[in-house]
Amino acid sequence: MSMDAVFIEGKRKYIFCSDEHGLRVLSSVFENVKKEKLAYEWYHFSAEKRECLEEFLSKQKMGTFLYVELPYSELHTVQMMAKRIGFSSDETQYFGYGEKWISIFCCRCHELNRAEEQQTGLTCHQCELKLEVSDHYSELYHAFLGYPATG
């Protein structure tokens, strides 16, 4: 994910999905869309309206481009929702903020553990095996592999 939203020309419609923080981050692209007098909608996201977002996105037509700026705690859920609905990576830009956590898959008990992004080791909360975090990422589990720590 890049750090700045980039305006993509030639789309039928532009959807901006964010909370109050995202208004500031996406404002330059939003202003560009308004200046060009292009079709757009701004969806003000909140955790309580998550199901409404799915319905809203599923009603969009082909040629719609989606910009999302949310806390990391919500971003993955919305990414998976948009992908399930049919938005491709060419039709979306995602931006996150706040604390970023990653999931670590324990190689012994297969439990998912949560860790800070820069953390290199931890103890599995299920089987108590000391784990080192590898750079192997599973798209299936949305987690990095944790293998037995040496030493």
Backbone hydrogen bonds in HBPLUS format (Angstrom, degrees):
<---DONOR---> <-ACCEPTOR-->    atom                        ^
c    i                          cat <-CA-CA->   ^        H-A-AA   ^      H-
h    n   atom  resd res      DA  || num        DHA   H-A  angle D-A-AA Bond
n    s   type  num  typ     dist DA aas  dist angle  dist       angle   num
A0012-ARG N   A0063-GLY O   2.84 MM  51  4.97 136.3  2.03 129.9 139.7     1
A0065-PHE N   A0013-LYS O   2.86 MM  52  6.28 159.0  1.90 152.8 158.0     2
A0014-TYR N   A0039-ALA O   2.97 MM  25  6.33 144.0  2.10 131.2 141.8     3
A0041-GLU N   A0014-TYR O   2.94 MM  27  6.50 141.9  2.08 158.0 166.5     4
A0015-ILE N   A0065-PHE O   2.76 MM  50  6.08 167.5  1.77 168.4 171.1     5
A0067-TYR N   A0015-ILE O   2.82 MM  52  6.12 164.2  1.84 164.4 169.7     6
A0016-PHE N   A0041-GLU O   2.91 MM  25  6.30 159.6  1.95 158.0 164.6     7
A0043-TYR N   A0016-PHE O   2.61 MM  27  5.95 163.8  1.64 166.9 172.7     8
A0017-CYS N   A0067-TYR O   2.80 MM  50  6.12 160.2  1.84 161.6 168.6     9
A0069-GLU N   A0017-CYS O   2.99 MM  52  6.47 157.1  2.04 161.9 168.6    10
A0018-SER N   A0043-TYR O   3.14 MM  25  6.58 155.8  2.20 163.4 169.9    11
A0045-PHE N   A0018-SER O   2.72 MM  27  5.23 160.6  1.75 132.5 137.1    12
A0023-LEU N   A0020-GLU O   3.21 MM   3  5.41 140.5  2.38 101.1 111.6    13
A0024-ARG N   A0021-HIS O   3.20 MM   3  5.90 136.4  2.41 114.5 122.1    14
A0026-LEU N   A0022-GLY O   2.95 MM   4  5.98 169.3  1.96 159.9 161.4    15
A0030-PHE N   A0026-LEU O   2.96 MM   4  6.10 164.3  1.98 158.6 163.6    16
A0031-GLU N   A0027-SER O   2.83 MM   4  5.94 159.7  1.87 151.0 155.3    17
A0032-ASN N   A0028-SER O   3.14 MM   4  6.33 151.0  2.23 138.5 146.1    18
A0033-VAL N   A0029-VAL O   2.97 MM   4  6.28 158.8  2.02 154.4 159.3    19
A0034-LYS N   A0030-PHE O   2.97 MM   4  6.26 159.9  2.01 150.9 156.5    20
A0035-LYS N   A0031-GLU O   2.84 MM   4  5.99 159.4  1.89 148.5 154.4    21
A0036-GLU N   A0032-ASN O   3.01 MM   4  6.20 152.8  2.09 147.2 153.8    22
A0038-LEU N   A0033-VAL O   3.10 MM   5  5.49 177.5  2.10 158.3 159.1    23
A0037-LYS N   A0034-LYS O   2.98 MM   3  4.90 152.1  2.06 100.7 109.5    24
A0049-LYS N   A0046-SER O   2.88 MM   3  5.29 142.4  2.02 110.7 121.9    25
A0050-ARG N   A0047-ALA O   3.35 MM   3  5.32 162.7  2.39 109.2 108.6    26
A0053-LEU N   A0049-LYS O   3.03 MM   4  6.34 144.1  2.16 149.4 159.6    27
A0053-LEU N   A0050-ARG O   3.11 MM   3  5.14 123.3  2.44  95.0 109.3    28
A0054-GLU N   A0050-ARG O   3.30 MM   4  6.73 151.6  2.38 147.6 153.7    29
A0055-GLU N   A0051-GLU O   3.30 MM   4  6.65 160.8  2.34 147.9 151.9    30
A0056-PHE N   A0052-CYS O   2.86 MM   4  6.06 161.3  1.90 150.6 156.5    31
A0057-LEU N   A0053-LEU O   2.82 MM   4  6.02 168.7  1.84 160.5 161.9    32
A0058-SER N   A0054-GLU O   2.98 MM   4  6.07 153.6  2.05 145.0 152.5    33
A0059-LYS N   A0056-PHE O   3.30 MM   3  5.54 149.0  2.40 102.7 111.2    34
A0060-GLN N   A0057-LEU O   3.14 MM   3  5.44 166.5  2.16 112.2 116.2    35
A0066-LEU N   A0091-GLU O   2.85 MM  25  6.17 170.9  1.85 154.9 156.5    36
A0093-GLN N   A0066-LEU O   2.93 MM  27  6.45 138.9  2.10 156.0 166.4    37
A0068-VAL N   A0093-GLN O   2.90 MM  25  6.29 159.6  1.94 163.8 170.0    38
A0095-PHE N   A0068-VAL O   2.80 MM  27  6.11 137.7  1.98 149.1 162.6    39
A0070-LEU N   A0095-PHE O   3.07 MM  25  6.60 148.8  2.17 163.7 163.8    40
A0074-GLU N   A0071-PRO O   2.88 MM   3  5.54 156.0  1.94 121.9 128.7    41
A0075-LEU N   A0071-PRO O   2.98 MM   4  6.05 145.4  2.11 151.0 160.9    42
A0072-TYR N   A0097-TYR O   3.00 MM  25  5.72 153.7  2.07 155.6 154.3    43
A0078-VAL N   A0074-GLU O   3.24 MM   4  6.55 159.9  2.28 155.7 161.3    44
A0079-GLN N   A0075-LEU O   2.87 MM   4  6.14 156.3  1.93 154.5 162.1    45
A0080-MET N   A0076-HIS O   2.95 MM   4  6.19 166.5  1.96 156.5 158.6    46
A0081-MET N   A0077-THR O   3.00 MM   4  6.18 152.1  2.08 142.1 150.4    47
A0082-ALA N   A0078-VAL O   2.91 MM   4  6.10 166.7  1.93 153.4 155.9    48
A0083-LYS N   A0079-GLN O   2.96 MM   4  6.17 158.7  2.01 150.1 156.4    49
A0084-ARG N   A0080-MET O   2.91 MM   4  6.04 159.7  1.95 146.3 151.9    50
A0085-ILE N   A0081-MET O   2.98 MM   4  6.22 149.0  2.08 148.2 156.7    51
A0086-GLY N   A0082-ALA O   3.06 MM   4  6.30 139.0  2.23 140.1 150.7    52
A0087-PHE N   A0082-ALA O   2.89 MM   5  5.35 157.1  1.94 154.9 148.4    53
A0086-GLY N   A0083-LYS O   3.14 MM   3  5.13 126.1  2.44  93.9 107.9    54
A0091-GLU N   A0088-SER O   3.00 MM   3  5.27 157.9  2.05 108.2 115.4    55
A0117-GLU N   A0100-LYS O   3.25 MM  17  5.91 145.3  2.38 159.3 149.7    56
A0102-ILE N   A0115-ALA O   2.82 MM  13  5.46 164.8  1.84 160.8 166.2    57
A0115-ALA N   A0102-ILE O   2.93 MM  13  5.46 159.0  1.98 158.1 163.1    58
A0144-PHE N   A0103-SER O   2.80 MM  41  6.19 160.3  1.84 156.7 151.8    59
A0104-ILE N   A0113-ASN O   2.65 MM   9  4.91 156.3  1.70 145.8 152.6    60
A0113-ASN N   A0104-ILE O   2.74 MM   9  4.91 158.9  1.79 142.2 149.7    61
A0105-PHE N   A0144-PHE O   2.69 MM  39  5.93 165.2  1.71 162.2 167.5    62
A0146-GLY N   A0105-PHE O   2.79 MM  41  5.44 157.6  1.84 154.2 147.7    63
A0106-CYS N   A0111-GLU O   2.96 MM   5  5.42 171.0  1.97 157.1 160.1    64
A0110-HIS N   A0106-CYS O   2.97 MM   4  4.77 135.1  2.18 125.8 135.6    65
A0107-CYS N   A0146-GLY O   3.17 MM  39  5.98 137.7  2.36 157.7 163.5    66
A0119-GLN N   A0116-GLU O   3.04 MM   3  5.34 160.3  2.08 115.0 121.3    67
A0133-VAL N   A0120-THR O   2.87 MM  13  5.16 166.0  1.89 139.0 139.4    68
A0122-LEU N   A0131-LEU O   2.97 MM   9  5.32 153.4  2.04 141.7 148.5    69
A0131-LEU N   A0122-LEU O   2.66 MM   9  5.32 175.3  1.66 175.4 176.6    70
A0124-CYS N   A0129-LEU O   2.93 MM   5  5.36 169.2  1.94 147.2 147.7    71
A0128-GLU N   A0124-CYS O   2.96 MM   4  4.61 133.4  2.18 122.3 131.9    72
A0149-ALA N   A0130-LYS O   2.89 MM  19  5.53 162.4  1.92 137.0 136.1    73
A0132-GLU N   A0147-TYR O   2.80 MM  15  5.48 160.1  1.83 161.0 167.1    74
A0147-TYR N   A0132-GLU O   3.01 MM  15  5.48 150.9  2.10 155.4 156.2    75
A0134-SER N   A0145-LEU O   2.91 MM  11  5.55 169.6  1.93 174.3 177.7    76
A0145-LEU N   A0136-HIS O   2.97 MM   9  5.73 150.8  2.06 159.5 167.7    77
A0138-SER N   A0143-ALA O   2.83 MM   5  5.47 172.5  1.84 160.9 162.5    78
A0142-HIS N   A0138-SER O   2.73 MM   4  5.43 123.5  2.05 135.5 151.4    79
A0143-ALA N   A0138-SER O   3.30 MM   5  5.47 142.8  2.44 135.5 144.7    80
